[in-house]
């Protein structure tokens, strides 16, 4: 018995030490979670932190609006919050010059089609209903972040300016203009306009436009794109440059 114990001790001494876990590499992307459900917040913080995101949490609407002033890269927003509800927060964010361009993903138990349409019409970039897969939510966050990056052409620098029929999109400054007057667009509206403006006259399906605006694989209602196009048309004014392609989607006038 004693020799067996000794050999086990020797084996432990000779076994190589396990390397310490590598420190988490932060990707520099800041996520603000505005949510009052503690168990869900804990799960989101754990998973986002594991993926390298820098996470800040607000448990009510007032605190959420205050923390949004630090300009996170993405906001995860519940609708049913104590104090100020999520719809009011969206309205405040989109009406504030400082925060209007922050991508917002609504994460809500309100799953009716009308709830989602209201969320999108108020400026949400995506809408995820509870309960949901954290893996799917992470894909949505990644898709939104990819869409926020400045597009490039192979072997060239950034495509800085897209212009057609007195409508201009500045990709570097993330600003859009019509007749030299700046348009007040949400991030999703900006990406929709960019997609349409790159190929005037081309008919895009609703699914293709949602892939452009939110990212491939996004699961959203077909009416979602109609809501975004409606608000985009309104902001473009009387020039009526976006045409409906019956049975398919939309195109920008040649």
C-alpha positions as CSV (number, residue, x, y, z in Angstrom):
1,X,0.0,0.0,0.0
2,X,2.8,2.4,1.0
3,X,4.6,1.9,-2.3
4,X,1.4,2.5,-4.2
5,X,0.8,5.8,-2.4
6,X,4.4,6.8,-3.0
7,X,4.1,6.2,-6.7
8,X,0.9,8.2,-6.9
9,X,2.6,11.1,-5.2
10,X,5.5,10.8,-7.6
11,X,3.2,10.8,-10.6
12,X,1.5,13.9,-9.3
13,X,4.9,15.6,-8.9
14,X,6.0,14.6,-12.4
15,X,2.7,15.5,-14.1
16,X,2.9,18.8,-16.0
17,X,1.0,21.7,-14.5
18,X,-2.2,22.7,-16.3
19,X,-1.9,26.1,-18.0
20,X,-4.0,28.8,-16.4
21,X,-7.1,29.7,-18.4
22,X,-6.2,32.4,-21.0
23,X,-7.6,35.8,-20.0
24,X,-10.7,36.8,-21.9
25,X,-9.9,39.1,-24.9
26,X,-12.3,42.0,-25.0
27,X,-13.5,42.9,-28.5
28,X,-14.0,46.5,-27.6
29,X,-17.8,46.4,-28.3
30,X,-19.9,47.9,-25.5
31,X,-23.4,46.5,-24.9
32,X,-25.9,48.2,-22.6
33,X,-28.7,45.9,-21.3
34,X,-31.8,47.7,-20.1
35,X,-33.8,44.9,-18.4
36,X,-35.4,44.4,-15.0
37,X,-35.5,40.6,-15.0
38,X,-32.5,39.6,-12.9
39,X,-32.2,36.0,-14.0
40,X,-32.2,37.0,-17.6
41,X,-29.7,39.8,-17.0
42,X,-27.4,37.4,-15.2
43,X,-27.5,34.9,-18.2
44,X,-27.0,37.7,-20.7
45,X,-24.1,39.2,-18.8
46,X,-22.4,35.8,-18.4
47,X,-22.7,34.9,-22.1
48,X,-21.8,38.4,-23.5
49,X,-18.8,38.6,-21.2
50,X,-17.7,35.2,-22.3
51,X,-17.8,36.4,-25.9
52,X,-15.6,39.4,-25.1
53,X,-18.3,42.2,-24.9
54,X,-18.0,45.0,-22.4
55,X,-21.4,44.9,-20.6
56,X,-23.3,47.6,-18.6
57,X,-26.7,47.0,-17.0
58,X,-29.6,49.2,-16.2
59,X,-32.6,47.8,-14.3
60,X,-35.1,50.6,-15.1
61,X,-35.8,53.0,-17.9
62,X,-34.5,56.1,-16.2
63,X,-31.1,54.5,-15.4
64,X,-31.1,53.1,-19.0
65,X,-31.4,56.5,-20.6
66,X,-28.7,57.9,-18.3
67,X,-26.3,55.1,-19.2
68,X,-27.1,55.4,-22.9
69,X,-25.4,58.8,-22.8
70,X,-22.1,56.9,-22.5
71,X,-22.7,55.8,-26.1
72,X,-22.7,52.0,-26.1
73,X,-22.3,50.2,-29.4
74,X,-25.5,48.3,-29.0
75,X,-28.5,48.4,-26.7
76,X,-30.6,45.4,-25.6
77,X,-33.9,46.9,-24.5
78,X,-36.9,45.4,-22.7
79,X,-40.3,47.0,-23.3
80,X,-42.0,46.4,-19.9
81,X,-39.8,48.3,-17.6
82,X,-40.4,50.1,-14.3
83,X,-40.6,53.8,-14.6
84,X,-40.1,54.7,-18.3
85,X,-41.2,51.9,-20.6
86,X,-39.1,50.7,-23.6
87,X,-41.2,52.4,-26.2
88,X,-40.6,55.8,-24.5
89,X,-36.9,55.0,-24.2
90,X,-36.8,54.3,-28.0
91,X,-38.5,57.6,-28.7
92,X,-36.0,59.4,-26.4
93,X,-33.0,57.7,-28.0
94,X,-34.1,58.4,-31.6
95,X,-35.0,62.0,-30.8
96,X,-31.6,62.7,-29.2
97,X,-28.8,63.8,-31.6
98,X,-26.2,62.1,-29.4
99,X,-27.9,58.6,-29.2
100,X,-30.1,58.4,-32.4
101,X,-27.6,56.2,-34.3
102,X,-27.1,53.6,-31.6
103,X,-28.4,50.2,-32.8
104,X,-31.2,48.9,-30.5
105,X,-32.4,45.3,-30.2
106,X,-35.7,45.0,-28.4
107,X,-35.9,41.9,-26.2
108,X,-39.5,41.5,-25.0
109,X,-42.2,39.1,-23.9
110,X,-44.7,41.2,-26.0
111,X,-44.7,38.9,-29.0
112,X,-47.8,40.0,-31.0
113,X,-47.2,41.2,-34.5
114,X,-48.6,44.6,-33.6
115,X,-46.1,44.9,-30.8
116,X,-43.2,44.2,-33.1
117,X,-44.5,46.7,-35.8
118,X,-44.8,49.4,-33.1
119,X,-41.2,48.6,-32.0
120,X,-39.8,48.8,-35.5
121,X,-41.8,52.0,-36.3
122,X,-40.3,53.6,-33.2
123,X,-36.8,52.9,-34.5
124,X,-35.8,49.4,-33.2
125,X,-33.2,47.7,-35.4
126,X,-34.3,44.2,-34.4
127,X,-36.9,42.6,-32.2
128,X,-36.4,39.3,-30.3
129,X,-39.3,37.8,-28.4
130,X,-38.9,36.0,-25.1
131,X,-38.1,33.2,-24.4
132,X,-35.2,33.1,-26.8
133,X,-32.0,31.3,-27.5
134,X,-28.9,33.3,-26.2
135,X,-27.0,31.9,-29.2
136,X,-29.6,33.4,-31.6
137,X,-29.4,36.7,-29.8
138,X,-25.6,36.7,-30.1
139,X,-25.9,36.1,-33.8
140,X,-28.3,39.1,-34.1
141,X,-25.8,41.3,-32.2
142,X,-23.0,40.2,-34.4
143,X,-25.1,40.8,-37.5
144,X,-25.9,44.4,-36.4
145,X,-22.3,45.0,-35.6
146,X,-21.2,43.8,-39.0
147,X,-23.7,46.1,-40.6
148,X,-22.3,49.0,-38.7
149,X,-18.8,48.6,-40.1
150,X,-17.8,50.7,-43.1
151,X,-18.1,48.6,-46.3
152,X,-15.0,48.2,-48.5
153,X,-14.3,46.9,-52.0
154,X,-11.7,44.3,-52.4
155,X,-8.3,45.9,-52.9
156,X,-9.7,49.4,-52.3
157,X,-10.3,51.7,-49.4
158,X,-13.7,52.5,-47.9
159,X,-16.6,53.4,-50.2
160,X,-17.0,56.9,-48.8
161,X,-20.0,58.4,-50.8
162,X,-22.9,57.0,-52.6
163,X,-25.0,59.4,-54.6
164,X,-28.0,59.2,-56.9
165,X,-30.8,61.7,-57.8
166,X,-29.8,64.3,-55.2
167,X,-29.7,61.7,-52.5
168,X,-26.3,61.2,-50.9
169,X,-25.1,58.6,-48.3
170,X,-21.7,59.3,-46.6
171,X,-20.6,55.9,-45.3
172,X,-17.6,57.3,-43.3
173,X,-19.5,60.0,-41.4
174,X,-22.7,57.8,-41.3
175,X,-24.8,60.7,-42.6
176,X,-27.4,60.9,-45.4
177,X,-28.7,63.9,-47.3
178,X,-31.4,64.9,-49.8
179,X,-31.1,68.1,-51.7
180,X,-28.1,68.8,-49.3
181,X,-30.5,68.7,-46.3
182,X,-29.5,66.1,-43.7
183,X,-31.9,63.2,-43.1
184,X,-32.6,62.0,-39.6
185,X,-32.4,58.2,-40.1
186,X,-32.3,55.3,-37.7
187,X,-29.4,52.9,-38.2
188,X,-31.7,50.4,-40.0
189,X,-33.2,53.1,-42.3
190,X,-29.7,54.3,-43.1
191,X,-28.6,50.8,-44.1
192,X,-31.8,50.3,-46.2
193,X,-31.2,53.5,-48.0
194,X,-27.6,52.5,-48.6
195,X,-28.6,49.2,-50.1
196,X,-31.2,50.7,-52.4
197,X,-29.0,53.6,-53.5
198,X,-26.1,51.3,-54.5
199,X,-28.2,49.7,-57.3
200,X,-30.8,52.1,-58.6
201,X,-33.5,50.4,-60.7
202,X,-32.8,46.9,-59.2
203,X,-35.8,45.2,-57.6
204,X,-34.9,43.9,-54.1
205,X,-37.0,41.3,-52.3
206,X,-38.1,42.0,-48.8
207,X,-35.8,39.3,-47.5
208,X,-32.8,40.7,-49.3
209,X,-33.5,44.2,-47.9
210,X,-33.8,42.7,-44.3
211,X,-30.5,40.9,-44.8
212,X,-28.9,44.2,-45.8
213,X,-30.4,46.1,-42.9
214,X,-30.2,43.6,-40.0
215,X,-28.0,40.8,-41.3
216,X,-28.4,37.4,-42.9
217,X,-30.5,34.8,-41.0
218,X,-32.5,37.4,-39.1
219,X,-36.0,36.0,-38.4
220,X,-38.4,38.9,-38.7
221,X,-41.9,39.5,-39.9
222,X,-42.4,40.3,-43.6
223,X,-44.3,43.4,-42.5
224,X,-41.2,44.6,-40.7
225,X,-39.5,45.8,-43.9
226,X,-42.8,47.6,-45.0
227,X,-42.8,49.6,-41.8
228,X,-39.1,50.6,-42.3
229,X,-39.8,51.6,-46.0
230,X,-42.8,53.6,-45.0
231,X,-40.9,55.7,-42.5
232,X,-38.0,56.0,-44.9
233,X,-40.3,57.2,-47.7
234,X,-41.8,59.8,-45.3
235,X,-38.3,61.1,-44.4
236,X,-37.4,61.3,-48.1
237,X,-40.4,63.6,-48.6
238,X,-42.4,64.3,-51.7
239,X,-39.7,63.1,-54.2
240,X,-41.1,59.5,-53.8
241,X,-38.0,57.7,-54.9
242,X,-38.7,54.3,-53.5
243,X,-41.0,52.2,-55.8
244,X,-43.0,49.2,-54.7
245,X,-42.4,46.1,-56.9
246,X,-45.7,44.1,-56.6
247,X,-45.2,40.6,-55.2
248,X,-41.5,41.1,-54.5
249,X,-40.3,44.1,-52.6
250,X,-38.9,47.6,-53.5
251,X,-36.5,49.4,-55.8
252,X,-34.9,52.9,-55.9
253,X,-35.8,54.9,-59.1
254,X,-33.2,55.0,-61.8
